Amino acid sequence: MDRSAIADMQSWLSVEAIEGADNAAIFEEFCGRCARHGLAISYGVALVDTLHPEFEGHAFLWDSRGEIEAPVQQYASSQSGRGREVWETSVFSHLLVTGGTELRREFAKGAPRDFHMLDELSNAGHTDYMAAIHRFTDRGSIGEMDGLYSAWATRAEDGFRDEDLQALRALLPTLALALKCGSSTGIINTLANVYLGQDAASRVINGQITRGAVDTIDAVIWFSDLKNYTAISDLALPEEIIPFLNDYSGLVIDAVHRHGGSVLKLMGDGVLAIFRGPDMQLACAKAIDAEAELRIGLEVLSARRSDEGVPFTGLYVGLHIGTVFYGNIGSRTRLDFTVVGPAVNEVSRICGTCRPSGRDVLVSEDFVAACAPERQARLKPVGEFSLRGVRAAKMLFTLDPAV
């Protein structure tokens, strides 16, 4: 690959990064372009860590023969289990421990195959191998995303030529920058979705970040909390509390999300969520279906926790409907994207009435009125209740499991 081709590749990578191209597409095209320009690569892999609650990073793989079934893979944490075993035998772990930036193994010349994957690559006909790390500084790192880890192999009879290695060394910093741009965007989306919820995250990422910038929306409002949480937390071992909350909060969040709702707040053992209109019959149906799924999952979860000898409990759910303000509320330095309005206060009081009423789920008269007739048939009156902060007594209903 001559200097002109290298410059063209660097320019192309820069444009892809600026335009926000997908990382997998960038890597696949990068490898293909390198091969077309005569760089003797037959295999490539790039690893970029991320910031995600469920996995550690992404691996992008390429083979000149198209033999890789999954060119994009998520890899688990390298801190424990199988992930740690693989990591500790990898060339990248070796480079980090020794402070190196590059390592080469010329299989055709009898070089040792002393790291993870080298046996497989040699047996697949590759004759030469080079791995490199392009580290990001503390100013450029986000969480564990601290560099681009890449490895390259060739099936050329004599291995990599000097010009091949020189071309890779010239191109890889720009590739690292392009993949870092894509990974940073992915991290922003992940953090926003995890901490704000899907709908609120989309709004914030699209620029709705001005204090006081709110929409007036109609929504079904969901509030749930755990039965006897205070008593359980007082008696449980400290190390049991977080897994306890994670199990039950996860159950609620998954049920709400699967039925199109948005979780806006986790408040200790409480969950605030909305199901948006404008079709309020549909929003009510989604909330009822989410509550039904929650009850099924609750039986399974509580039975498992009981068998394990750890604390288990039930859930109260309140449902209401109303017009609320939805958007940014707070100070110039700390904003919360949430819903406010009398209906939000009312649904929390409805949920708080579950315990004295002896019901696991209570819904407002307004909610019942907004439901389709076939849904209304399942909602039975419980009685009138005085709700703290609400002027008039309210008729509340519950779900009839027999209907």
C-alpha positions as CSV (number, residue, x, y, z in Angstrom):
1,M,0.0,0.0,0.0
2,D,1.6,3.3,-1.1
3,R,1.4,6.7,0.6
4,S,-1.4,7.9,-1.6
5,A,-3.6,4.9,-0.7
6,I,-2.8,5.3,3.0
7,A,-3.8,9.0,2.8
8,D,-7.1,8.1,1.1
9,M,-7.8,5.5,3.8
10,Q,-7.2,8.0,6.5
11,S,-9.4,10.6,4.8
12,W,-12.2,8.0,4.4
13,L,-12.0,7.0,8.1
14,S,-12.2,10.6,9.2
15,V,-15.3,11.2,7.1
16,E,-16.9,8.0,8.5
17,A,-16.2,9.2,12.0
18,I,-17.6,12.7,11.4
19,E,-20.8,11.2,9.8
20,G,-21.3,8.8,12.6
21,A,-21.1,5.6,10.6
22,D,-21.7,2.3,12.4
23,N,-18.6,0.7,13.9
24,A,-19.2,-2.7,12.5
25,A,-19.6,-1.2,9.0
26,I,-16.5,0.9,9.4
27,F,-14.4,-2.1,10.4
28,E,-15.6,-4.4,7.7
29,E,-15.0,-1.8,5.0
30,F,-11.6,-0.9,6.5
31,C,-10.4,-4.5,6.2
32,G,-11.9,-4.8,2.7
33,R,-10.2,-1.6,1.5
34,C,-6.9,-2.6,3.0
35,A,-7.0,-6.0,1.1
36,R,-8.0,-4.3,-2.2
37,H,-5.1,-1.9,-1.8
38,G,-2.7,-4.9,-1.6
39,L,-2.2,-5.0,2.2
40,A,-1.7,-8.7,2.9
41,I,-4.2,-9.1,5.7
42,S,-6.4,-12.2,5.9
43,Y,-7.8,-11.8,9.4
44,G,-8.5,-8.8,11.7
45,V,-10.1,-8.2,15.0
46,A,-10.7,-5.0,16.9
47,L,-11.9,-4.8,20.5
48,V,-13.4,-1.7,22.1
49,D,-14.6,-1.7,25.7
50,T,-17.8,0.2,26.5
51,L,-19.8,1.3,29.5
52,H,-22.8,-1.0,29.8
53,P,-24.4,-2.8,32.7
54,E,-24.6,-6.2,30.9
55,F,-21.4,-6.6,28.9
56,E,-17.9,-5.2,28.7
57,G,-17.4,-4.4,25.1
58,H,-17.6,-5.2,21.4
59,A,-15.4,-7.3,19.2
60,F,-15.4,-6.7,15.4
61,L,-14.0,-9.6,13.3
62,W,-13.1,-10.0,9.7
63,D,-11.7,-12.9,7.6
64,S,-10.8,-12.6,3.9
65,R,-12.6,-15.9,3.2
66,G,-15.8,-14.8,4.9
67,E,-15.6,-17.7,7.3
68,I,-16.7,-15.7,10.4
69,E,-20.4,-16.3,11.3
70,A,-20.7,-13.5,13.8
71,P,-18.6,-10.5,12.7
72,V,-19.9,-8.4,15.7
73,Q,-19.8,-9.9,19.2
74,Q,-20.4,-8.7,22.7
75,Y,-17.9,-10.0,25.3
76,A,-18.6,-10.4,29.0
77,S,-16.6,-9.0,31.9
78,S,-12.9,-9.9,32.1
79,Q,-13.0,-9.6,35.9
80,S,-14.4,-13.1,36.6
81,G,-15.2,-16.6,35.3
82,R,-14.4,-17.6,31.7
83,G,-14.0,-14.0,30.6
84,R,-11.1,-13.6,33.1
85,E,-9.5,-16.9,32.0
86,V,-9.5,-15.8,28.3
87,W,-8.3,-12.3,29.1
88,E,-5.4,-13.4,31.2
89,T,-4.1,-15.7,28.4
90,S,-4.5,-13.0,25.7
91,V,-1.8,-11.0,24.0
92,F,-3.5,-7.8,25.1
93,S,-3.3,-8.7,28.8
94,H,0.4,-9.4,28.2
95,L,0.9,-6.0,26.5
96,L,-0.8,-4.1,29.3
97,V,1.2,-5.9,32.0
98,T,4.5,-5.3,30.2
99,G,3.7,-1.8,29.0
100,G,4.1,-2.8,25.4
101,T,2.1,-1.5,22.4
102,E,2.8,-4.1,19.8
103,L,3.7,-7.8,19.5
104,R,4.4,-10.0,16.5
105,R,4.5,-13.8,16.1
106,E,5.8,-15.2,12.8
107,F,4.3,-18.6,12.7
108,A,6.0,-19.6,9.5
109,K,9.4,-19.0,11.1
110,G,8.6,-21.1,14.2
111,A,7.4,-18.4,16.5
112,P,5.7,-19.6,19.7
113,R,1.9,-19.7,19.7
114,D,1.8,-18.7,23.3
115,F,-1.4,-16.7,23.6
116,H,-5.1,-17.2,23.3
117,M,-6.2,-17.8,19.7
118,L,-2.7,-18.2,18.2
119,D,-3.0,-22.0,17.8
120,E,-6.3,-21.6,16.0
121,L,-5.0,-18.9,13.6
122,S,-1.9,-20.9,12.8
123,N,-3.9,-24.0,12.2
124,A,-6.2,-22.0,9.9
125,G,-3.2,-21.3,7.6
126,H,-2.1,-17.9,8.9
127,T,1.6,-17.4,8.7
128,D,2.2,-14.2,10.6
129,Y,0.4,-12.3,13.4
130,M,0.6,-8.8,14.8
131,A,-1.3,-7.3,17.8
132,A,-1.4,-3.7,18.9
133,I,-2.9,-1.4,21.5
134,H,-3.7,2.2,20.9
135,R,-4.3,3.7,24.3
136,F,-6.6,6.6,25.0
137,T,-5.4,9.0,27.7
138,D,-7.3,9.7,30.9
139,R,-8.8,12.7,29.3
140,G,-10.1,10.6,26.4
141,S,-11.3,7.5,28.2
142,I,-14.9,6.7,29.3
143,G,-15.1,4.1,31.9
144,E,-13.3,1.0,30.6
145,M,-13.1,2.3,27.1
146,D,-9.4,3.0,27.4
147,G,-8.1,2.1,23.9
148,L,-8.4,0.2,20.7
149,Y,-7.1,-3.4,20.9
150,S,-6.5,-4.9,17.4
151,A,-4.9,-8.0,16.0
152,W,-4.0,-8.9,12.4
153,A,-2.9,-12.0,10.5
154,T,-1.9,-12.9,7.0
155,R,-1.8,-16.1,5.0
156,A,1.0,-14.8,2.8
157,E,3.7,-17.5,2.5
158,D,6.5,-15.2,3.8
159,G,4.3,-13.4,6.4
160,F,3.8,-9.7,6.6
161,R,6.1,-7.5,4.5
162,D,7.7,-4.5,6.1
163,E,5.4,-2.2,4.0
164,D,2.3,-4.1,5.3
165,L,3.3,-3.4,8.9
166,Q,4.2,0.2,8.1
167,A,0.8,0.7,6.5
168,L,-1.0,-0.8,9.5
169,R,0.9,1.4,11.9
170,A,0.0,4.4,9.9
171,L,-3.7,3.5,9.6
172,L,-4.5,2.1,13.0
173,P,-4.5,5.4,15.0
174,T,-7.2,6.8,12.6
175,L,-9.2,3.6,12.8
176,A,-9.0,3.9,16.6
177,L,-10.3,7.4,16.5
178,A,-13.2,6.4,14.2
179,L,-14.2,3.5,16.4
180,K,-13.9,5.6,19.5
181,C,-16.3,8.1,18.0
182,G,-18.9,5.4,17.4
183,S,-18.4,3.8,20.8
184,S,-18.7,7.2,22.6
185,T,-22.1,7.8,20.8
186,G,-23.1,4.3,21.9
187,I,-22.2,5.0,25.5
188,I,-24.2,8.2,25.5
189,N,-27.2,6.3,24.3
190,T,-26.7,3.5,26.8
191,L,-26.3,5.8,29.8
192,A,-29.3,7.9,28.8
193,N,-31.5,4.9,28.3
194,V,-30.4,3.1,31.5
195,Y,-30.7,6.2,33.8
196,L,-33.6,8.1,32.1
197,G,-35.7,5.5,30.4
198,Q,-36.1,5.0,26.7
199,D,-38.6,7.8,25.8
200,A,-36.9,10.4,28.1
201,A,-33.5,9.4,26.8
202,S,-34.6,9.9,23.2
203,R,-35.9,13.4,24.0
204,V,-32.7,14.4,25.9
205,I,-30.3,13.1,23.3
206,N,-32.3,15.0,20.6
207,G,-31.8,18.2,22.4
208,Q,-34.6,18.7,24.9
209,I,-32.3,19.7,27.8
210,T,-33.4,23.3,28.6
211,R,-34.7,23.8,32.1
212,G,-38.4,24.3,32.0
213,A,-38.8,22.7,28.6
214,V,-41.8,20.5,29.1
215,D,-44.7,19.0,27.1
216,T,-48.2,18.7,28.4
217,I,-49.2,15.1,27.7
218,D,-52.0,12.7,28.5
219,A,-50.8,9.5,30.1
220,V,-51.6,6.5,32.2
221,I,-49.4,6.8,35.3
222,W,-48.1,3.7,37.1
223,F,-46.8,3.7,40.7
224,S,-45.7,0.5,42.4
225,D,-43.9,-0.3,45.6
226,L,-43.0,-3.4,47.6
227,K,-45.0,-4.8,50.5
228,N,-43.4,-4.6,53.9
229,Y,-40.2,-3.1,52.5
230,T,-39.3,-1.2,55.7
231,A,-39.7,-4.3,57.9
232,I,-37.8,-6.5,55.5
233,S,-34.9,-4.0,55.1
234,D,-34.6,-3.7,58.9
235,L,-34.3,-7.5,59.3
236,A,-32.4,-8.5,56.2
237,L,-28.6,-8.7,56.1
238,P,-27.0,-5.6,54.4
239,E,-25.7,-7.7,51.6
240,E,-29.2,-9.0,50.8
241,I,-30.9,-5.6,50.3
242,I,-29.4,-4.7,46.9
243,P,-30.1,-8.1,45.2
244,F,-33.6,-8.0,46.8
245,L,-34.3,-4.6,45.2
246,N,-32.7,-5.6,41.9
247,D,-34.9,-8.7,41.6
248,Y,-38.2,-6.9,42.3
249,S,-37.4,-3.7,40.5
250,G,-36.2,-5.6,37.5
251,L,-39.4,-7.5,37.4
252,V,-41.5,-4.3,37.3
253,I,-39.2,-2.6,34.8
254,D,-39.2,-5.5,32.4
255,A,-43.0,-5.8,32.5
256,V,-43.5,-2.1,31.9
257,H,-41.0,-2.0,29.0
258,R,-42.4,-5.1,27.3
259,H,-45.8,-3.4,27.1
260,G,-44.6,-0.1,25.8
261,G,-44.3,1.9,29.0
262,S,-41.5,4.2,30.1
263,V,-40.0,3.9,33.6
264,L,-39.1,7.4,34.8
265,K,-38.0,7.0,38.4
266,L,-36.7,4.4,40.8
267,M,-37.4,5.7,44.4
268,G,-36.0,3.1,46.8
269,D,-38.6,0.3,46.4
270,G,-40.9,2.5,44.3
271,V,-41.2,2.7,40.5
272,L,-42.9,5.6,38.6
273,A,-43.8,4.9,35.0
274,I,-46.1,6.2,32.2
275,F,-47.9,4.7,29.3
276,R,-48.4,7.6,26.8
277,G,-51.4,8.5,24.7
278,P,-53.0,9.8,22.5
279,D,-54.9,6.5,22.3
280,M,-55.8,6.3,26.0
281,Q,-57.8,3.0,25.6
282,L,-54.6,1.4,24.3
283,A,-52.5,3.0,27.0
284,C,-54.8,1.6,29.7
285,A,-54.8,-1.8,28.1
286,K,-51.0,-1.8,28.0
287,A,-50.8,-0.9,31.7
288,I,-53.3,-3.7,32.6
289,D,-51.4,-6.2,30.6
290,A,-48.1,-5.1,32.2
291,E,-49.6,-5.6,35.7
292,A,-50.9,-9.1,34.7
293,E,-47.4,-10.1,33.5
294,L,-45.9,-8.7,36.6
295,R,-48.1,-10.9,38.8
296,I,-47.1,-14.0,36.9
297,G,-43.4,-13.1,37.2
298,L,-43.9,-12.2,40.9
299,E,-45.1,-15.7,41.8
300,V,-42.0,-17.3,40.1
301,L,-39.6,-14.9,41.6
302,S,-40.9,-15.1,45.1
303,A,-41.0,-18.9,45.0
304,R,-37.4,-18.9,43.9
305,R,-36.3,-16.6,46.6
306,S,-38.3,-18.6,49.2
307,D,-36.5,-21.8,48.1
308,E,-33.1,-20.0,48.4
309,G,-34.0,-18.9,51.9
310,V,-33.7,-15.1,51.2
311,P,-36.4,-12.4,51.8
312,F,-39.3,-12.3,49.4
313,T,-42.4,-10.1,49.2
314,G,-45.3,-8.9,47.1
315,L,-46.0,-5.7,45.2
316,Y,-48.6,-2.9,45.3
317,V,-49.6,-1.2,42.1
318,G,-51.6,2.0,41.6
319,L,-52.9,3.2,38.2
320,H,-54.3,6.6,37.3
321,I,-54.8,8.7,34.2
322,G,-54.3,12.4,33.7
323,T,-52.7,15.4,32.0
324,V,-49.1,15.9,33.3
325,F,-46.1,18.0,32.5
326,Y,-43.3,15.9,31.0
327,G,-39.8,17.4,30.7
328,N,-36.9,19.0,32.4
329,I,-37.4,20.2,36.0
330,G,-34.6,21.3,38.4
331,S,-31.7,23.7,38.5
332,R,-29.2,24.9,35.9
333,T,-26.7,22.3,37.1
334,R,-29.0,19.4,38.0
335,L,-32.1,18.5,35.9
336,D,-34.5,15.6,36.1
337,F,-36.6,14.5,33.1
338,T,-39.8,13.4,34.7
339,V,-43.6,14.0,35.0
340,V,-45.2,16.3,37.5
341,G,-48.8,17.4,38.2
342,P,-51.7,16.6,40.5
343,A,-52.2,13.2,38.7
344,V,-48.7,12.1,39.7
345,N,-49.4,12.9,43.4
346,E,-52.7,11.1,43.2
347,V,-51.4,7.9,41.8
348,S,-48.8,7.6,44.6
349,R,-51.7,8.0,47.1
350,I,-53.7,5.4,45.3
351,C,-50.8,3.0,45.5
352,G,-50.5,3.9,49.2
353,T,-54.1,2.9,49.7
354,C,-53.5,-0.7,48.6
355,R,-52.3,-1.8,52.0
356,P,-55.2,-0.5,54.1
357,S,-57.7,-1.6,51.5
358,G,-56.3,-5.2,51.4
359,R,-55.8,-5.0,47.6
360,D,-52.6,-5.5,45.6
361,V,-53.8,-3.3,42.8
362,L,-56.0,-0.2,42.8
363,V,-57.0,2.0,39.9
364,S,-58.9,5.3,39.7
365,E,-62.3,6.0,38.4
366,D,-60.8,8.1,35.7
367,F,-58.7,5.1,34.6
368,V,-61.7,2.9,34.4
369,A,-63.6,5.5,32.3
370,A,-60.8,5.6,29.8
371,C,-60.7,1.8,29.4
372,A,-62.4,-0.1,26.5
373,P,-65.6,-1.9,27.6
374,E,-64.0,-5.3,27.7
375,R,-61.4,-4.0,30.1
376,Q,-63.9,-2.2,32.2
377,A,-65.6,-5.6,32.8
378,R,-62.5,-6.7,34.7
379,L,-62.5,-3.7,37.0
380,K,-64.6,-3.9,40.2
381,P,-65.3,-1.1,42.7
382,V,-63.7,-1.3,46.1
383,G,-65.2,1.9,47.6
384,E,-64.5,5.5,48.2
385,F,-61.3,6.5,49.9
386,S,-59.9,9.8,51.1
387,L,-56.4,10.4,49.6
388,R,-54.0,12.6,51.3
389,G,-53.6,15.9,49.4
390,V,-56.7,15.2,47.3
391,R,-59.7,17.3,48.1
392,A,-62.6,14.9,47.4
393,A,-62.9,11.2,48.3
394,K,-62.2,9.0,45.3
395,M,-63.8,5.8,44.1
396,L,-61.2,3.2,43.5
397,F,-61.4,-0.1,41.6
398,T,-59.4,-3.3,41.5
399,L,-58.8,-6.0,38.9
400,D,-61.1,-9.0,39.2
401,P,-58.9,-12.0,38.4
402,A,-62.0,-14.2,37.8
403,V,-63.1,-12.1,34.7
